[in-house]
Amino acid sequence: MASKFLFALCTLLLCIQTSTSTAVPGRAAIKVTARDPRQKSMKTCERGGASTAAIRTMPANQKQLLNLLSGGMAGTVASCITNPLEVIKTQLQSSSVSSAAHGEYAAAAGHPVTIAQRIFAESGVAGFFKGLKPTLVGIIPARSIYFYTYDRTKKALAQKEWLPEGSVGNAILSGFAAGVASNTVTNPIWMVKTRMQLLADHTAGQVAYNSYGQAIQSIMKEEGIGGFYRGLSASYWGCTEGAIQFLLYERVKGKLLEKLNEERAREGLPPTEQLPKATYFFSAAFAKGCASILTYPHEVARTRLREQARSGVFKYNGMWNTIGIIAKEEGRSGLYAGMGVHLSKVVPNSAIMFLAYEVVNSWLSTFAAE
């Protein structure tokens, strides 16, 4: 399923790319094939003895579509690869394996290998890919909405003289707005994913879902529409993670670009707006790692809020209530349960997404909007 899904998306992007064109002032647009990477100057068109530089153009809606998909495509691939880590991390965050737990999985508290063994014993290899279908459904809209909202907000705020692009205020507000928009739209998808990934503690009356349909029906019947939005308050608090991440990313990227242009000036080369691809990758990894560590407790709170009721009772209600209970009963170890596994998943995942976003945007900048 995943391979067919990715193949279809790649085909879509290929079709969009091959439909781009060049336009000559005063003439009809001329179709262009793939540009030779060795080309060092723009092509020219001879019309009536005059030489006019050809302008690479692309319809504005196609530019927006590619910009929208650039982060989501990379996020889909990365999420497929790291889904086993996601499943283990989610279980580490749950109350059934916390230091205060007394159920059938209590002995696995804080032990990723033990949890992996239990998952394999109960569901085999397929158990490590629970939640992948909702991920494939949700990652494209989630990441696309995130990057699109961030880009539009950043440019809109930049119209204010006191919020230029790259400033602290611009980065924080843009990152927060992107997180709110993305989480609001896609929370029901992630709610179902989390329920499917969590091991059911039968001693607490929890039910192991056999299918996504059963999970959706159960949530709707027992918790109503509101059940699909459990954990949203923690997700909103987690928007600070995105804000911090974008702030650090933009600042690091800006400093490195400034340093690069200083070196180019000493060598007699013109300034550039592009950094090496590896720089984008490691800048994004650094930013994500720092932001995740600073805001991690909201991840644990969100998982606890999305758990099934234990013995018919939902123990956690609201993000701050959840944080308080965990801190009281489990201490710091409970608030940061599963963080090591989480970082090993999200840091490379985020770095890949940001790299793809920057590469696609760099390519799009070579086209003028029609």
N, C-alpha and C positions, 0 to 999 in steps of 0.2 A: 504493500500500500504506500509506504513512505517513498519508495523509489519512483512509483508512478506519479505521485503528487509532485515531487521535485522535478521530474522530467517535464511535466506539463508547465510548471512555472518557468523553467529554463527556456522552453519553446516559446512561451509568451514573450519573454524578454528578448529573445532572438528576433522574433517578428517585429517587435517595436524598434529594435536597433536597425534592422535592414530597411525600415520604412523612412528613415531620416533622409533629408535632402539638403542641397545647397541652393541658394537663391542669388541671382545676379540682379543688381538694381535695374529696374525697368524691364526685366524679362521674366519669363515663367521660371518656376523653380526647377532645378536640374537634379535628378536622382544621383546619389553618390554611393559607391560601393565601399567596402571596408578600407579605411585609410592605412596606407603603408606606414608602419612605425618608424621607418628610416627617413620619412619625408621631413624636411627641415623648414619648409616654407609653404605658405598657402598656395593652392593651385590658382591659376588664372584662367580666365575665359576670354578668348579673342572674339570680339564682336565689332564688325565694320572697321577693322584696323586698330581698335582701341583695346587696351589691356585692362581688365577690371578684376580685382581680387575677388575670388569666390568666397562667400560667407556660408559656413556650415550652419544649417538651421534645423530646428526640430519643433514640431507643434508644442505649444505650452502645456497642453494636457498630457502629452507623452512624457515631457520632462517631469511633471508632477508625479505621474504614475511610477516612473523609474525611481524617483527620489523617495516615494512612498514605500516601494518594495525593497529598496537597497538594504535597509537594516533587517527587515523581516525575512528575506531569503537566507541571509547568513545565519540568522537566529534559528531558523528551522533546521538547517544542517547541524549546527552545533548542539542544539537540544536533542536531536536524535542520537548523537554520539554519546552525550553525557546523561541520558535518561537513567541508567542504573544508579549513578551517583545521586540523582534527584530522589529516587525511591528510598535509598538508604538514609539520606539526609532527612527526609520527611518523617521517617519512622523514628529517627533519633530525637526529633523535636517533639514527638507526641508524648502525651501523659502516660501512655501504657508502658513506656520504657524509661520513665523518669525515675529519679532517686526516691521519689515519694510513692511510686507505684507498688501495687500489691497483686496485680493480675498475672496472667500466664506468661507475659513477656518481661516481667520486672527484672529478671536475671540478666537481660540483655542491655540494661541501662548503660549508656556511654561506651558500648562496644560495637563499632561498625562491622567488624568481622562476624561477630555472633549474630547480629541482625541479618547480615547477608546470608549466613547459613540458614537461618529460620525462613527467610524469603524463598531461598532455593528449595528447601525441604517441603514447603507448602505449595509452591507454584512453579518450581523449576525455573529455567532461564526466562520464560515468559513473564515471571513475576517481576523481573528487573525492568520490564518495559511497560508496566502498568502506568496508565496516564499518558501514554504516548499519543493516542488518538486525539484527546483534547488538546495536547500540545500542538499537534499538526494543524488542528482546526484554529487554535487561538494565537499561535505565535506570530503568524503573518499579520493579522489585524492589530495585535497588541504592540508589536515592535514598529509596525508601519505607522500606527496612530501616534506612538511615542515620538519617533523621529520627525514625523511630519509636524506635529504640534510644537515640538521643540524648535524646529527650523522656522516655522511661521511666527511663533511667539518671539523668538530671538530677533527676527527682522522687524517685527512690529515695534518692539521695545526700543530698538536701535534708532527709531525716528525721534526719540526723546534724547536731547543732547546729554542728559545726565545718566543715560543707560546705553552707552555704545556697546557694540558687539565685543565680546571678550572681557567686559567689566564684570565685577563680582555680582552686582545686582542683577544684571541681565542674565547671567548664567544660572543664578539661583532661581529666579522667577520662571525662566524658561524651562528648566529641569523640573520644577515643581508642577507647573501647568501640564507638562507632558505626562508626568506620572498620574496626575488626577484624571486626565482624559482617558488614558489607556486602561487604568484600573476600573474606572466606572463602567466602561463598555464591556470589558471581558471578565469581570469577577465571577459570573456564573460558570464559565468554562473552567476556571482554576478551582472553584469549589468542588466540582464533580471530579476533577483530576486528583485533588488531594484525598477525597473520600475513597477513590479507587486504589490509591497507593498505600493507604494506611492498613496495617494488619488489624483484623477484627479481633478484639479481646472478648471471647465468648463468656468468660467468667463475669463480665460486666454487662452482658446482654447485647453486645454489639453483633451486627449481622455482616457476613462477608458477601459482598455483592458479586453476582455471577456475570453481570453485564452492565454496560453504561446505561442502558435503558432502565434496568432495575434500580440503579443508583438514582437516576433522575426522578423516577416515579416515587421512590421511597422518600426522597427529600421533599418533593412536592406534597405528598400525602401527609407526612409527619410534621413538616416545618413550614409549609406554604412557600409563597414566592420569596418571602424574606429569607428563607433558608439558603437560597442561592447567593445571597449577599452577605453571608456570614464571613467575617474576617475583613470586610471592606474598610472598616475603621483603621485596622492595623496597616492595611495597604496604603491608605492615605498618609498615615504617619510615616510609612516607608518611602513616601515621595521625597522626603528629605534626603534619602539615599541617592535618588536620581539627581537632585539639585546639587548635592556635594560632589557627586561623580562628575557631572558636567562642568562644575566650577573648576575642580582640579584638572580635568582634561583640557579645558580651554586655556587655563593658566600655564600648564606645563607645555602644551603645544605652542602657545604664544612665545614663551621664553626660548624654547628650542628653535623656533623659526627665526627669532631675533638673532640668536647666536649663529645660526647657519648663514644668515645674510651678512653678518659681520665678517665671517670667514670668506664668503664669496666676494665681498667688497675688497678685501685684502688681496684676493687673487685676480682682481680686475673683472669679475663677472657681474652681470646684472642681478638685482634681487629676485627672489622667487617667492611664490605663495604656497609651494608644495614641499612637504617633508618626505624623507624616505619612508617607504611603506612599513619597515620595521619600527620606525619611530612612532607611527600612529598606533601600531599594535602594542608596544610596551607602554606607551603613555596611557592608553585605555586600560591596560591591565593594572597599572599602578593606581589609577583613579578609582577603578572598581574595587580593588582590594581595600583601599583606605576607607571608601564610603561604606562598604559592607561591614567592616569591623566596627565602625562607629555607630552603625544603626542596626546591628544584627538582632537584638532582642525582639524587634517587631516581627521578624520571621518566625520565631518560636511562638509568639502570641497568635499570629495568624493561623498557624497549623493547629494550635489548641482550640481556637474558636471554630475551626471547621471540622473538628472531630465529631463522631457520633456521640449521642448521649451515653453516659455510663450509668447503668441501672435505671434508665429512664430519665436521668437528670443531666442537664447541661451545666457543667461546673463553671464554665467561663462565660462571662457576659461583658463585652466591651474590652477594648484594648488595654486601658489603664487598669481595669479590674484584673485582667489576666496577668499583666506584668506584676501587679502587687502580690497576687497569689503565688506565682512562680518564685518571686524573690523571697517570700516568706517561707515557703515550704522546701525550696530546693537551692536557694542562694544563687551565686554567680554562675555556677556550673549549669544550672537549669536554664538561665537566661541565654547562655551561649552554647547550649547543647547542639551538636552537629555542625558547629561553625567550620571546623577543619575540612569536612567533606563538602560543605557548601562553597567554601572558597576555591577548592580544587575544581569545582564545576563552573561557577559563575565568572571567575576571573578570565580564563581562556575563552569562555563563551562570549563575554562582553568584548574582549579584545578583538575577536574575529568579526563581530558585528560592527564595531566602530571602524575597523579597517575597511570592510566592505562598503560602509557608508561613505567614507572619505574617498575611496577609489571611484565609486560611482559618481559622486558629486564632482570630483575632479574631471571625469570624462564628460559629464553634462555641461561643465563650464566652457567646453570648447564649442558649444552650440549656442547660437542666438535663438531666442524664442520667436516663433512666427506669430 
